[in-house]
Amino acid sequence: MDCCGLLTAQKEPVPLKSIEVELEVKDHVATLVSTLNYENKEDKPIEAVFVFPLPGDAAVCHFSAKIGQTEIVAEVKEKQQAREEYDDALSSGQQAFLLEESEESPDIFSLSVGSLPPGESASIRLEYVTELAVQADDGLRFCLPAVLNPRYQPQGSEVTSVQVTSVPASLVPYSLSFSARVSSPRAVSKVESNCSLDPLQYLNTEQTQATVKLAAGHKFDRDVELLIYYKDAHQPTAVVEAGQASAKPGTLMGDPVVMLSLYPEFPQSVMSSVTSCGEFVLLMDRSGSMDCPINDRAQQETRIGSARDTLLLLLKSLPMGCYFNIYSFGSNFEHIFPKSVEYSEKTMEEALKKVEKMKADLGGTEILEPLKHIYSQPCIPSQPRQLFVFTDGEVFNTKEVLNLVKENSGSHRCFSFGIGEGASSALINGMAKEGGGHAQFITGADRMQPKVIQSLRFALQPAVEDISVTWDLPKEVSVTVLSPPITTIFQGQRSLIYAQLTGQSSEAAEGCVTVEYSLAGHPSQNQLRFSLKPAEDTGLTVHRLGARTLIRSLEMEKKNDEGQPDEAVKKKVVDLSVQSGVSSSFTAFIAVNKGNGEPIQGPLTTRNIPIAHLGGMAYACCAMATPCAPPSFPGGMMFACNTMPVPCMAPRMLALDTAGAAFDDVVLCRSEAAYDMDISGEELEQCAFLSRGEDTEGAMIEEPPRDPLLQLVSLQKASGCWLLDPALAAALGKTSEEVENTKPSAVNQEVWATILALIWLHGFKMDAKEEWELLAMKAVSWLHAQNAPGVSECVEAGNTLLRCNVQKGVLGL
């Protein structure tokens, strides 16, 4: 068949031509409108199916289709009913449009455009609202997922996964345009992105409104991330939104809804002391996809390599007196110690030796079993459990994982890290939310280390306990809280509360909310007074976010013995979803064009729209004969690439150009599908040689030299000190003689070595201070404990030797 227009790798036409995205940010709430433009250039009617990612916490609240001059607005209906209406419409020759959320992961949606006649165009409009996460540097993070790496499905899983058609990022056959408008009561200081942006344009002299655009030619090789910074620090706020005039009073949509944003501030005296207890359990993803480059600009640095360096920093930063263990997982899991051990020089060194040998060689991404094993271990008295999870987030059973974390939320805090483009926001954010911790994403040129150490700081903050929220409202107004109870509070991090306000109040009426808690044994409270007068121009944004919050809470409620949701809970979710117009896992948006046009004749041809994938299971297309397909991929994770029969040995790895021919100079990553089969190590090595930096002759490409900071950090002892030896001299860029001969005579070797290391960190690595600050604090504590003479003399001699000018006070001495 000869056809013009956009083609997939199999030379099938792609009916999706372009995606236009308009983002509006008001303070910390974002509304996104995405328009998908379709055109059928074939000579027969088609059905276009597009599976794509959205932020896991987005409230999808509008879906409509425009064909010619006719616009059809979709309704939210129970999912099975919506599917039946869609199928009935297609079989009777009508046009229909269906948008549904994956039942397993709330960050994957499927859009079906049915019966698009030859030569006809359609524009699909999709709208969602979401809150922006606060980053460690007070920036607000928005992420438009543009990459969907196929999700690994464990063996024996009975649920059929969403069918994903994916191609390498360079082969995505449609275009993306993106513009954002930012407004806030505070001035906008800057907007940063991991993608090329046109310059920020201010719309007023106060600089409280600005616009920014994505530069043309986005390559779909990364998610589009915006970091928005306001001039003033975040302040507690309350937004009251009037109910919908057409909705019945007393219902969620008919009553006003308030959104409270709280930013608790802890006393400096409490914040300056970090806890020295805790059980730190580190869970590392070692699936095949972790062998991929951490980003496209640093091809030599792999995700697993960066994770190993991060574990080194983490282990060196742990306080004496705590307990720890390290788990790693793929298709199975391993742990370094049978149970958590006390942190000491001996246990730290034993762990580091094993960390250095960690490779991405454990197969698929089965995170559920190691989590069950960790939670089955008895907690250590007076050592609160802190779980750190590192993964590229390519799992299929997201909701099962989140349910497990929630069930165990009383016994631990969970800190999660999404590594690389396309990490599942539903998994990473969900684990931190259900586990009362903090989520971080490492994408683009981000360094993993500062983000992980930031989370370690949160974990070392004194635990906030006995949290209660009380409301003081006029007696004629009652409150129904829509958010789950606050279980954790971190210094400077936002806590959000949504609540429905029922009853009439005067224009001047005020409300007050008080959050009380115990911090390091001291009772504390934060209070926020707010006007009950509804804000203007918010539309129904707050109602939809409140509805989404309640829907997500209900979806996480306890399942019956078969693991299915309780029917009463499901009915409640469906009713709430239909009433609010916000999607859920039990509902779908359905639109049918019931115009007077002639029925569309002829059989329908289905066209799967490809989405970009990067590392992960399908970074290199894996072509296999059908009989070899592993049972863990029912229905097949569809990869848009040429398939060809291959013996049931190692999967053959292909990379395709637009004409479908293989080409060289592409980084191939191991396919996780391969690990799920009975393939010998030798066959796997032959298949995956390119993924570990070996050339085709078998010669190893040289590893990049180790970062000087990590070199110095690796030499620190668990107690916080350094030893005076040739390795330290080399890390400082000096000879052993230079270091030994300049030591003041009255000072012992460890004190001299430790002061030199601290001077070097302050003199040469201030740009990475957030990475080494905790281990430097440990070194300073060790020095104080020595009560050694001649510290001032050491600092002076150290500055001379290293050609620095670091003051004793700056070192904390």
FENFENNOR-V791618 format. One record per backbone hydrogen bond with DSSP energy under -1.0 kcal/mol. NH is the residue of the N-H (numbers start at 1). CO is the residue of the C=O. If there is no record, write none. Layout:
NH&CO + NH&CO
//
This chain:
8&12 + 11&8 + 14&6 + 17&37 + 18&37 + 19&175 + 20&35 + 21&177 + 22&33 + 23&179 + 24&31 + 25&181 + 26&29 + 27&183 + 29&26 + 30&130 + 31&24 + 32&128 + 33&22 + 34&126 + 35&20 + 36&124 + 37&18 + 38&122 + 39&15 + 40&120 + 46&116 + 47&605 + 48&113 + 49&607 + 50&111 + 52&109 + 54&107 + 58&55 + 59&129 + 61&127 + 62&127 + 64&125 + 65&72 + 66&123 + 67&70 + 70&67 + 72&65 + 74&63 + 75&590 + 77&588 + 79&586 + 82&78 + 83&79 + 84&80 + 85&81 + 86&82 + 87&83 + 88&84 + 89&85 + 90&86 + 91&87 + 92&88 + 93&90 + 94&89 + 97&591 + 98&112 + 99&589 + 100&110 + 102&108 + 108&105 + 109&52 + 110&100 + 111&50 + 112&98 + 113&48 + 114&96 + 116&46 + 119&40 + 120&117 + 122&38 + 123&66 + 124&36 + 125&64 + 126&34 + 127&62 + 128&32 + 129&59 + 130&30 + 132&28 + 133&141 + 135&139 + 138&135 + 140&228 + 141&133 + 142&226 + 144&224 + 148&612 + 152&394 + 157&154 + 166&638 + 167&611 + 171&168 + 172&169 + 175&17 + 177&19 + 179&21 + 180&212 + 181&23 + 182&210 + 183&25 + 184&208 + 188&207 + 189&229 + 190&229 + 192&227 + 194&225 + 198&213 + 201&211 + 203&209 + 207&204 + 210&182 + 211&201 + 212&180 + 214&178 + 215&196 + 224&144 + 226&142 + 227&192 + 228&140 + 229&190 + 231&187 + 237&261 + 239&259 + 241&257 + 244&253 + 247&244 + 251&248 + 255&251 + 257&241 + 258&499 + 259&239 + 260&497 + 261&237 + 262&495 + 271&267 + 272&268 + 275&460 + 279&384 + 280&323 + 281&386 + 282&325 + 283&388 + 284&327 + 285&390 + 286&329 + 288&363 + 290&287 + 291&288 + 292&289 + 294&301 + 301&298 + 303&292 + 304&290 + 306&302 + 307&303 + 308&304 + 309&305 + 310&306 + 311&307 + 312&308 + 313&309 + 314&310 + 315&311 + 316&312 + 317&313 + 322&319 + 323&278 + 324&341 + 325&280 + 327&282 + 328&334 + 329&284 + 330&332 + 331&362 + 334&328 + 336&326 + 341&324 + 343&322 + 348&344 + 349&345 + 350&346 + 351&347 + 352&348 + 353&349 + 354&350 + 355&351 + 356&352 + 358&355 + 361&359 + 362&286 + 366&330 + 367&365 + 371&367 + 372&368 + 373&369 + 374&370 + 375&371 + 376&372 + 377&374 + 383&380 + 386&279 + 387&413 + 388&281 + 389&415 + 390&283 + 391&417 + 396&152 + 398&396 + 399&104 + 401&397 + 402&398 + 403&399 + 404&400 + 405&401 + 406&402 + 407&403 + 408&404 + 409&406 + 411&408 + 413&385 + 414&435 + 415&387 + 416&438 + 417&389 + 418&440 + 419&391 + 420&442 + 423&420 + 428&424 + 429&425 + 430&426 + 431&427 + 432&428 + 433&429 + 434&430 + 435&431 + 437&432 + 440&416 + 442&418 + 446&443 + 452&448 + 453&449 + 454&450 + 455&451 + 456&452 + 457&453 + 458&454 + 459&455 + 460&456 + 465&518 + 468&516 + 470&514 + 472&512 + 477&474 + 478&502 + 480&500 + 482&498 + 483&498 + 492&264 + 493&490 + 495&262 + 497&260 + 499&258 + 500&480 + 501&256 + 502&478 + 509&506 + 511&530 + 512&472 + 513&528 + 514&470 + 515&526 + 516&468 + 517&524 + 518&465 + 519&522 + 522&519 + 524&517 + 526&515 + 528&513 + 530&511 + 532&509 + 535&240 + 541&538 + 544&540 + 545&541 + 546&542 + 547&543 + 548&544 + 549&545 + 550&546 + 551&547 + 552&548 + 553&549 + 554&550 + 555&551 + 556&552 + 557&554 + 560&564 + 563&560 + 570&566 + 571&567 + 572&568 + 573&569 + 574&570 + 575&571 + 576&572 + 577&573 + 578&574 + 579&575 + 580&576 + 581&577 + 583&60 + 588&77 + 589&99 + 590&75 + 591&97 + 593&95 + 594&592 + 600&93 + 605&45 + 607&47 + 609&49 + 611&165 + 613&167 + 619&616 + 621&654 + 623&652 + 628&625 + 629&626 + 633&630 + 636&633 + 640&166 + 641&639 + 649&647 + 654&621 + 657&661 + 660&657 + 663&655 + 677&674 + 679&677 + 684&680 + 685&681 + 686&682 + 687&683 + 688&684 + 691&688 + 692&689 + 693&690 + 694&689 + 695&699 + 698&695 + 701&693 + 711&707 + 712&708 + 713&709 + 714&710 + 715&712 + 716&713 + 717&721 + 720&717 + 725&723 + 729&725 + 730&726 + 731&727 + 732&728 + 733&730 + 734&729 + 739&735 + 740&736 + 741&737 + 743&740 + 747&744 + 752&748 + 753&749 + 754&750 + 755&751 + 756&752 + 757&753 + 758&754 + 759&755 + 760&756 + 761&757 + 762&758 + 763&759 + 764&760 + 765&761 + 768&765 + 769&766 + 771&768 + 772&768 + 773&769 + 776&772 + 777&773 + 778&774 + 779&775 + 780&776 + 781&777 + 782&778 + 783&779 + 784&780 + 785&781 + 786&782 + 787&783 + 794&790 + 795&791 + 796&792 + 797&793 + 798&794 + 799&795 + 800&796 + 801&797 + 802&798 + 804&799 + 811&807 + 812&809 + 813&808
//
